[in-house]
């Protein structure tokens, strides 16, 4: 299998991108990589084993660029060339840690949608307290959504959880302001009815305070709500760790206590480490398109590659398309 990668996307490019590829190329002997970006910068960190090809380009999409305009005007940008390689059949999937909006635009306008999908969804796998994690969609691909869109999100998330996360019967939940069936707005009430009738292991509504408890394997919502919840989780986690660090490094007594529980704190940090879960998938596109976190390190890129390989191996896009055909019959 072949994976195209935007080597210039993200806060730590190209170093961490290339280091992640180095690790993946050593471990996955059946995978070839095509890196797009400034060749001299990439090769500074690349350990070439014969399965990594570099395509040089000086152009890249910046975080400040307007997404759609950038994709249409910067034809030789590393992200656009990466997506074009997938469109042309030169690669099976692509990964970028760059501008999220631009990657979604490249996915839509270059790679293209699966027939029957109205709107793609951006779906990360988030950590839970039990260490299992859950697929959360949509977190920002579409601010507005109809009940039919959320049903498609649920179907796509369910397939991903089965095929990639190896869950036999994923628990699908609808994010809402209460667990009761009649709670919520018009969107959630109508979506609840559709999910009840679908061929899914639908476990009902779930409140945002419970999503990290591990009560569901797939959580569905509209892109506006999902993005707000995602950023609230990230901000809260960052704030709590900052306060904990400040407390444990203030004064001799606290430093002594910190030394005694250092390994336990490390286990907590590892359990809640997003980098272990890979990137956010753009579900609904004709081929796998993965959005790695903008601050991705080599470990995050490695796991994004691992995740992408599973999507290619199980032909997720075709499986999603077939599932939609069955559901619409």
C-alpha positions in Angstrom: 0.0 0.0 0.0 1.1 3.6 -0.6 0.5 6.6 1.7 1.0 10.2 0.6 2.0 12.6 3.3 2.2 16.4 3.5 5.6 16.8 5.0 5.3 20.5 5.5 2.0 20.6 7.4 1.8 21.3 11.1 3.7 23.1 13.8 6.6 20.7 13.9 7.1 20.0 10.2 9.0 18.6 8.6 11.2 17.1 11.4 8.5 15.3 13.4 6.6 14.3 10.3 9.7 12.6 8.8 10.7 11.0 12.1 7.3 9.4 12.3 7.6 8.1 8.8 11.1 6.7 9.6 9.6 4.7 12.5 6.6 3.5 10.4 8.8 2.5 7.4 10.9 0.3 9.6 7.9 -1.4 11.1 5.5 -1.7 8.1 7.4 -3.5 5.4 4.3 -3.6 3.1 3.9 0.2 3.0 5.5 2.8 0.7 5.5 6.5 1.5 5.4 9.6 -0.7 6.5 12.8 1.1 5.6 16.2 -0.4 7.6 19.2 0.5 11.0 20.9 0.4 13.4 18.1 -0.4 16.5 19.4 1.4 14.5 20.0 4.6 12.9 16.5 4.5 16.1 14.6 3.7 17.9 16.3 6.6 15.8 13.9 8.9 15.0 11.0 6.5 16.4 7.6 7.0 15.8 6.3 3.5 15.2 2.5 3.2 14.1 2.5 -0.4 10.3 2.7 0.3 10.2 6.5 0.9 10.0 8.8 -2.0 10.3 12.6 -1.8 8.5 14.9 -4.2 9.9 18.4 -4.0 7.8 21.5 -3.9 8.5 24.9 -2.3 4.8 25.8 -2.0 2.7 25.0 1.1 -0.6 26.0 2.6 -0.2 28.2 5.6 -2.4 28.1 8.7 -3.5 31.7 7.9 -4.6 30.9 4.4 -8.3 30.9 3.4 -8.9 27.1 2.9 -10.9 27.0 -0.4 -8.9 29.7 -2.1 -5.6 28.2 -1.1 -6.5 24.7 -2.5 -7.7 26.2 -5.7 -4.8 28.6 -6.2 -1.8 26.8 -4.8 -1.8 23.8 -7.1 1.7 22.8 -6.2 1.3 23.1 -2.5 2.4 20.0 -0.6 -1.1 19.3 0.7 -2.8 19.7 -2.7 -0.2 17.5 -4.4 -0.7 14.9 -1.7 -4.5 14.8 -2.3 -4.0 14.8 -6.1 -1.8 11.7 -5.8 -4.7 9.9 -4.1 -7.1 11.2 -6.8 -4.8 9.9 -9.5 -4.4 6.5 -7.9 -0.7 7.0 -7.1 -1.5 6.6 -3.4 -4.2 4.8 -1.5 -4.6 7.4 1.3 -3.1 10.7 2.6 -2.1 12.3 5.9 -1.6 16.0 6.8 -1.1 17.9 10.1 -1.7 21.2 8.2 -4.6 23.6 7.9 -7.7 21.7 8.8 -10.1 23.7 6.6 -7.7 23.4 3.6 -7.5 19.6 4.1 -11.2 19.3 4.2 -11.4 21.4 1.0 -8.7 19.3 -0.7 -10.6 16.1 0.4 -13.9 17.4 -1.1 -12.6 19.1 -4.3 -9.7 16.8 -5.1 -10.2 13.4 -3.6 -14.0 13.6 -3.8 -16.9 12.1 -1.8 -18.4 8.6 -1.6 -21.6 8.3 -3.6 -24.5 8.8 -1.3 -22.7 10.8 1.3 -24.2 14.3 1.6 -21.6 15.8 3.9 -18.3 14.3 5.2 -17.5 14.3 8.9 -14.3 15.0 10.8 -13.9 12.2 13.4 -11.0 11.9 15.9 -10.8 9.0 18.4 -10.7 10.5 21.8 -9.3 8.9 25.0 -11.6 7.6 27.8 -10.9 6.9 31.5 -11.0 3.2 30.8 -8.4 3.5 28.1 -10.6 2.3 25.3 -11.4 5.6 23.6 -14.4 6.5 21.4 -14.9 7.8 17.8 -16.4 11.4 18.0 -18.1 12.9 14.9 -18.6 15.5 13.6 -16.1 17.9 15.2 -16.1 20.6 12.6 -16.4 19.6 9.0 -20.0 21.0 8.9 -21.3 23.5 11.4 -24.9 22.7 10.4 -26.5 19.3 9.9 -29.8 17.5 9.3 -30.9 14.3 11.0 -30.1 12.4 7.9 -26.5 13.6 8.0 -26.1 12.5 11.6 -27.5 9.0 10.6 -24.8 8.8 8.0 -22.2 9.9 10.6 -23.4 7.1 12.9 -23.1 4.5 10.1 -19.6 5.6 9.1 -18.4 5.8 12.7 -19.8 2.3 13.4 -18.0 0.8 10.4 -14.7 2.4 11.4 -15.1 1.2 15.0 -15.7 -2.4 13.7 -13.1 -2.5 11.0 -10.2 -0.4 12.5 -10.9 -0.5 16.2 -11.9 -4.2 16.1 -15.1 -3.8 18.1 -17.7 -6.5 17.3 -20.8 -4.4 18.1 -19.9 -0.8 18.8 -22.2 1.2 21.1 -23.5 4.2 19.2 -24.8 7.2 21.2 -26.2 10.6 20.3 -24.8 13.6 22.1 -27.7 15.5 23.9 -28.5 17.7 26.9 -30.1 14.7 28.7 -30.4 11.0 28.4 -34.2 10.9 28.1 -35.6 10.1 24.7 -37.7 13.3 24.5 -34.8 15.6 25.4 -33.1 18.1 23.0 -33.9 20.2 20.1 -35.6 19.3 16.8 -32.4 18.0 15.3 -31.6 15.5 18.2 -35.2 14.4 18.5 -35.5 13.5 14.9 -32.0 12.0 14.8 -32.9 9.8 17.8 -35.8 8.3 15.8 -33.6 7.6 12.8 -30.9 5.9 14.9 -33.5 3.8 16.7 -34.6 2.4 13.4 -31.2 1.9 11.9 -29.2 -1.4 12.0 -26.9 -0.1 14.8 -26.3 -0.9 18.4 -27.8 2.4 19.4 -27.6 3.0 23.2 -29.5 6.3 23.3 -28.6 9.8 24.3 -25.4 10.7 26.1 -24.5 13.9 27.9 -21.2 15.6 27.3 -20.1 15.1 31.0 -20.3 11.3 30.4 -18.5 10.9 27.1 -15.0 10.4 28.7 -16.5 7.7 31.0 -16.4 5.1 28.2 -20.2 4.5 27.9 -20.1 4.6 24.1 -17.8 3.6 21.3 -19.2 6.1 18.8 -20.7 9.5 19.7 -22.6 11.5 17.1 -23.4 15.2 16.9 -23.4 18.2 14.5 -20.1 19.8 13.7 -20.7 23.0 15.6 -21.5 21.2 18.9 -18.8 18.7 18.3 -16.1 21.3 17.8 -17.2 23.2 20.9 -17.1 20.0 23.0 -13.7 19.0 21.6 -12.1 22.3 22.3 -13.6 22.4 25.8 -12.1 19.0 26.6 -8.7 20.0 25.2 -8.8 23.3 27.2 -9.9 21.7 30.4 -7.3 18.9 30.2 -4.5 21.4 29.5 -5.6 23.7 32.3 -5.8 20.9 34.9 -2.4 19.5 34.0 -1.0 23.1 34.2 -2.5 23.6 37.7 -1.3 20.1 38.8 2.2 20.9 37.6 2.3 24.3 39.3 1.2 22.7 42.6 3.6 19.8 42.5 6.6 22.0 41.7 5.9 24.6 44.4 7.8 24.0 47.7 10.0 21.2 49.0 7.1 19.1 50.4 5.1 19.2 47.1 8.3 18.4 45.1 8.9 15.4 47.4 5.4 14.2 46.9 5.6 14.6 43.1 8.8 12.5 43.1 6.9 9.7 44.9 4.0 9.6 42.5 5.8 10.4 39.3 5.3 7.0 37.7 1.6 7.1 38.5 1.2 10.5 37.0 3.0 9.2 33.9 0.5 6.4 33.6 -2.4 8.9 33.7 -0.8 11.0 31.1 -0.2 8.0 28.8 -3.8 6.9 29.2 -5.2 10.2 28.1 -2.6 10.8 25.3 -4.4 11.6 22.1 -1.2 10.7 20.0 -1.8 7.0 20.7 -5.1 7.1 18.7 -3.8 8.5 15.4 -5.5 11.4 13.6 -9.0 12.5 12.8 -10.5 10.8 9.8 -12.5 12.7 7.2 -15.2 10.1 6.8 -17.3 10.1 3.6 -14.5 10.7 1.1 -13.6 8.3 -1.8 -10.3 7.4 -0.2 -8.9 7.8 3.4 -7.9 11.3 4.3 -6.4 11.7 7.8 -6.0 15.0 9.7 -3.2 14.7 12.2 -3.1 17.2 15.1 -1.4 20.5 14.2 1.1 20.0 17.1 1.8 16.3 16.2 5.1 14.8 17.2 6.7 11.8 15.6 4.6 9.4 17.8 1.4 11.0 16.6 2.4 10.7 13.0 3.4 7.1 13.5 0.0 6.2 14.9 -1.7 8.2 12.2 0.1 6.0 9.7 -0.8 2.9 11.6 -4.5 4.0 11.6 -4.4 4.8 7.9 -3.0 1.4 7.0 -5.9 -0.3 8.8 -8.4 1.9 6.8 -6.7 0.9 3.6 -6.5 -2.7 4.5 -10.2 -2.9 5.3 -11.2 -0.7 2.3 -13.2 1.6 4.6 -14.5 3.9 1.9 -16.0 1.0 -0.1 -17.4 -0.6 3.0 -19.1 2.7 4.0 -20.6 3.1 0.5 -22.0 -0.5 0.6 -23.4 0.1 4.0 -25.2 3.2 2.9 -26.7 1.3 -0.1 -28.1 -1.4 2.2 -29.5 1.2 4.6 -31.2 3.1 1.8 -32.9 0.0 0.4 
